[in-house]
Amino acid sequence: MSSVQTMRAVSQDVLGGPEVLKVVEVERPAPRPNEVLVRVRAAGVNPTDWKHRATGAFLGQPPFVLGWDVSGTVEATGVGVAAFRPGDEVFGMLPYPFGHGSHAEYVTVPARALTHKPTAIDHVQAGALPLVSLTAWQALVEVADLQAGQRVLIHAAAGGVGHVAAQLAKSRGAQVIGTASAGKHDFLRDVGVDEAVDYRSTDFTEAVRDADVVLDTIGGDYALRSLKVLRPGGVVVSILPVGSQEFYTEAERLGVRAVRMLVDADRTGMEEVARLAASGALRATIAGAFPLAEAARAHELGDTGRTTGKLVLVMD
C-alpha cells in the first residue's frame, strides 16, 4: 500500500489581501504524458499573482495555488518527454493563465514550456525571468517586430516587465525611452534606457515624438494616450488585455496599430531568454527574495506598486 506524497504550497481559501495566503500541505502532483515534475527552487511573484489573489481574475474563486514563473530541478518526467531527464536544471513559465501553481515545493509543467537553465545564472535569477521576459519578447519582437535604430517607449521601465523590456530592446539596437519617477532614472540608465521621462512632472505625450513602438505595462488611459507619440505605421502594444474600444478606433484614424496581448508559454521564446541571460545581456533586478512561508510579505511589497525589478519566492 503506497503512501501519498505531500508538499508545501501557498494557497488561499478566499479572495482578499496578502493575509489570506497560507502555507498548506497538499498532495504532490505526478507528471502526465509530456509533462515534467519540477522540484521548485525559486519562483517569481508578479503583478498577476497579487491581482488574482485579490480578485480571482481569470481563475475565479479559490482555493488555488498561484505562481507562473519557475526555476528548479527535474524530479521526474512523464511518458514521452525527450528533452529532459531527472536532475536537469530547468526554467520557464507555466501556461498562462490556467497552468498556475509554482508557489509550491513541486509543480508539473508541460515539457515544451521549459528550457535548460543557463549555468551562468542562479535559480533566483532564473525564477525571476520567465514571465516578464516572455512578455517583453512577445510584445517587442513577435508583435512589434522591433528593429535596430527604432525608437521604443517603455512605460514603467523600472518595473518587472519594463526593466527587462529595456534590456531586450537595447540588445536589438533600439533607442530606448522609459517612464519612471525621477528617483529611478539612474536605474533606468543602468538597464539601457537612453532617455528617461519623469511621469510625475512631465506629460509623456509632449516629451516623446516619432516613436516606432510603445509598450504599455500600466493600463488605464496609457495605451490610448500613447497612440499620439507614434510615427505613422507605429504600434502600441498593451499587455493589459481589456480596455476601451476607442484604443482601436483611434489607432485606425491615426494610421497606426493598436494591439492588446497576454503572454503565452513558449519554449522558443524561453530559449532566446536563456541565450540573452547566459550572455549577460539580460538580467533581472531582484527587489526582494522571500522564503515560501513569507509569501504574504512579498505580496505586501508588490501591492505597493513601487518595487524596482522582481520579487521572488525561494524554497527553503
C-alpha positions in Angstrom: 0.0 0.0 0.0 1.6 3.2 -1.2 1.6 6.4 1.0 0.6 9.7 -0.6 3.5 12.1 -1.0 2.8 15.6 0.1 4.4 19.0 -0.3 4.1 22.6 1.0 2.3 25.2 -1.1 1.0 28.7 -0.7 -2.8 28.6 -1.0 -5.8 30.7 -0.2 -9.5 29.8 0.6 -10.9 33.3 -0.1 -10.1 36.4 -2.2 -8.5 39.3 -0.4 -5.3 40.9 0.8 -1.9 39.3 1.4 -3.2 38.0 4.8 -5.4 35.4 3.0 -2.3 33.5 1.9 -1.2 30.5 3.9 1.2 27.6 3.6 -0.6 24.2 3.5 0.3 20.6 2.9 -1.2 19.2 -0.3 -0.7 16.1 -2.4 2.4 16.2 -4.6 1.4 16.1 -8.3 2.6 13.4 -10.7 3.7 14.2 -14.3 1.3 13.1 -17.0 2.4 12.4 -20.6 4.6 15.2 -22.0 4.8 16.8 -18.5 7.8 17.3 -16.2 7.7 17.3 -12.4 9.9 20.1 -11.2 11.3 20.5 -7.7 10.9 24.2 -7.4 14.0 26.1 -6.2 12.7 29.7 -7.0 9.5 31.2 -8.4 8.9 34.8 -9.4 6.0 36.8 -7.9 4.3 39.0 -10.5 1.5 41.6 -10.5 -0.8 39.0 -12.0 -0.3 37.0 -8.8 -1.5 39.7 -6.5 -4.3 40.6 -8.8 -5.5 37.0 -8.9 -5.1 36.8 -5.1 -7.4 39.8 -4.7 -9.9 39.4 -7.5 -9.7 35.9 -8.9 -9.3 37.4 -12.4 -9.2 34.5 -14.8 -9.2 31.8 -12.2 -12.4 32.5 -10.4 -12.9 31.5 -6.8 -10.2 29.8 -4.7 -8.8 27.6 -3.4 -5.8 27.8 -5.7 -2.0 27.9 -5.7 -0.6 30.9 -7.7 2.7 31.2 -9.5 3.6 31.0 -13.2 7.4 31.5 -13.0 9.5 28.5 -12.1 13.2 27.6 -11.9 14.2 24.2 -10.4 15.3 20.7 -10.9 13.6 17.9 -12.9 12.3 15.4 -10.4 10.5 13.1 -12.8 9.3 13.0 -16.4 6.0 11.8 -17.8 5.7 9.4 -20.7 7.0 10.9 -24.0 9.3 13.6 -22.6 12.5 13.5 -24.6 14.2 16.8 -23.9 14.7 16.5 -20.1 15.8 13.9 -17.6 15.8 13.8 -13.8 18.5 16.1 -12.3 18.3 18.7 -15.2 18.1 22.3 -14.1 15.3 24.0 -16.0 13.3 27.2 -16.0 10.2 28.5 -17.8 6.7 29.9 -17.5 3.7 27.7 -16.8 0.9 28.2 -19.4 -1.0 31.4 -18.7 -3.5 31.7 -17.1 -4.6 28.2 -16.2 -1.3 26.5 -15.7 -0.6 28.2 -12.4 0.9 26.5 -9.3 4.6 27.2 -9.0 4.4 28.7 -5.5 4.9 25.3 -4.1 7.7 22.8 -3.5 6.9 20.9 -6.7 4.9 21.6 -9.8 4.1 19.8 -13.0 4.9 21.7 -16.2 4.3 20.9 -19.9 7.8 19.9 -21.2 7.5 22.5 -24.0 7.1 25.3 -21.5 10.6 24.7 -20.2 14.2 25.1 -21.3 17.5 24.3 -19.6 18.7 26.9 -17.1 22.0 28.5 -18.1 24.8 27.7 -15.7 25.7 31.4 -15.7 22.7 32.3 -13.6 21.4 31.0 -10.3 17.9 29.8 -9.5 16.7 33.1 -8.0 17.7 34.9 -11.2 16.2 32.2 -13.4 13.0 32.2 -11.3 12.6 35.9 -11.8 12.9 36.0 -15.6 10.4 33.8 -17.4 7.0 35.7 -17.3 8.4 39.2 -17.6 11.0 38.2 -20.3 8.5 36.3 -22.4 6.0 39.2 -22.1 8.7 41.6 -23.3 9.9 39.2 -26.1 6.4 38.5 -27.4 5.4 42.2 -27.3 8.6 43.8 -28.7 9.8 41.1 -31.1 6.9 38.9 -32.1 4.2 41.6 -32.2 6.1 44.9 -32.8 9.0 43.4 -34.9 11.3 45.9 -33.2 14.4 46.7 -35.3 17.8 48.2 -34.7 17.6 52.0 -34.8 13.9 52.2 -34.0 12.6 54.3 -31.1 10.7 52.4 -28.4 8.9 54.0 -25.4 8.5 51.7 -22.4 6.1 52.7 -19.7 7.0 51.9 -16.1 10.5 51.0 -17.3 11.7 50.3 -13.7 9.1 47.6 -13.1 9.3 43.9 -13.6 8.4 43.8 -17.3 9.7 47.3 -18.0 13.3 46.8 -16.9 13.6 43.5 -18.8 12.0 45.1 -21.9 14.5 47.9 -21.8 17.4 45.5 -21.8 15.8 43.4 -24.6 15.2 46.5 -26.7 18.8 47.6 -26.2 20.1 44.2 -27.2 18.3 44.6 -30.5 19.9 48.0 -31.1 16.8 50.2 -30.4 16.8 53.7 -28.9 15.0 53.2 -25.6 12.9 55.8 -23.8 11.5 54.9 -20.4 9.0 56.5 -18.0 9.6 56.3 -14.2 9.7 58.6 -11.3 12.9 60.8 -11.1 14.4 58.8 -8.3 14.6 55.7 -10.6 16.3 57.4 -13.5 19.8 56.2 -12.6 18.4 52.7 -12.5 16.8 53.2 -15.9 20.2 54.2 -17.4 21.7 51.1 -15.8 19.3 48.9 -17.7 19.9 50.6 -21.1 17.4 53.4 -21.2 18.7 56.3 -23.3 16.1 58.9 -22.4 14.2 58.9 -19.1 10.9 60.7 -18.6 9.6 61.6 -15.1 5.9 60.8 -15.4 5.2 62.8 -12.3 6.4 66.1 -13.7 6.2 65.6 -17.4 3.4 64.6 -19.8 5.0 61.9 -21.9 2.7 62.8 -24.9 4.5 66.1 -25.0 8.0 64.8 -24.3 8.1 61.9 -26.8 7.7 62.1 -30.6 8.1 59.8 -33.5 8.2 56.5 -31.6 8.1 53.3 -33.6 6.9 51.2 -30.7 5.3 51.8 -27.3 5.0 49.1 -24.7 2.1 49.8 -22.2 2.6 48.0 -19.0 0.2 50.2 -16.9 -3.2 50.2 -18.4 -5.9 52.8 -17.8 -5.7 55.5 -20.5 -2.0 54.9 -21.1 -2.5 52.9 -24.3 -4.9 55.4 -25.8 -2.7 58.4 -25.0 0.4 56.6 -26.3 -1.0 56.5 -29.8 -0.2 60.2 -30.0 3.6 59.7 -29.8 3.8 57.2 -32.7 5.2 57.9 -36.1 2.9 56.7 -39.0 2.8 53.0 -39.1 4.0 52.6 -35.5 2.4 50.3 -32.9 1.3 50.5 -29.3 1.4 47.0 -27.6 -0.5 46.9 -24.3 0.0 43.9 -22.0 -3.3 44.8 -20.3 -5.8 42.7 -22.3 -9.0 44.6 -21.5 -9.9 48.2 -22.2 -11.7 50.7 -24.3 -12.6 50.1 -27.9 -11.6 53.7 -28.6 -7.9 52.4 -28.5 -8.5 50.6 -31.8 -10.7 53.2 -33.5 -8.3 56.0 -32.7 -5.3 53.9 -33.9 -7.1 53.4 -37.2 -7.8 57.1 -37.5 -4.2 58.0 -36.9 -2.8 55.3 -39.3 -1.0 53.3 -36.6 -1.5 49.9 -34.9 -3.1 49.1 -31.6 -2.5 45.6 -30.0 -3.6 44.1 -26.7 -2.0 40.8 -25.7 -1.5 38.2 -23.0 1.8 36.4 -22.5 1.9 32.7 -23.5 4.2 29.9 -22.5 6.7 29.1 -25.3 10.0 27.2 -25.4 11.3 29.1 -28.4 11.0 32.4 -26.6 12.5 30.8 -23.4 15.5 29.7 -25.4 16.0 33.3 -26.5 15.7 34.4 -22.9 18.2 31.8 -21.8 20.7 32.9 -24.6 20.4 36.5 -23.5 20.7 35.7 -19.8 23.8 33.4 -20.4 25.5 36.2 -22.4 24.9 38.8 -19.7 22.6 40.9 -21.9 19.5 40.2 -19.8 19.4 40.2 -16.0 16.5 40.7 -13.6 17.0 43.1 -10.7 15.8 41.4 -7.6 13.7 43.7 -5.4 13.3 41.0 -2.7 13.6 37.2 -2.2 11.4 35.6 0.4 11.1 32.0 1.8 7.8 30.3 0.9 6.5 30.9 4.4 6.8 34.6 3.8 4.8 34.8 0.6 2.4 37.3 2.2 5.3 39.7 2.7 6.2 39.5 -1.0 2.6 40.3 -1.9 2.5 43.2 0.6 5.5 44.7 -1.2 4.0 44.0 -4.6 0.8 45.7 -3.6 2.6 49.0 -3.1 3.2 49.2 -6.8 6.6 50.8 -6.1 9.0 47.9 -6.4 12.0 48.2 -8.7 12.6 44.9 -10.5 11.3 41.5 -9.5 10.1 39.7 -6.3 10.9 36.0 -5.9 9.9 33.2 -3.6 12.8 30.8 -2.7 12.2 27.3 -1.4 13.9 26.7 1.9 
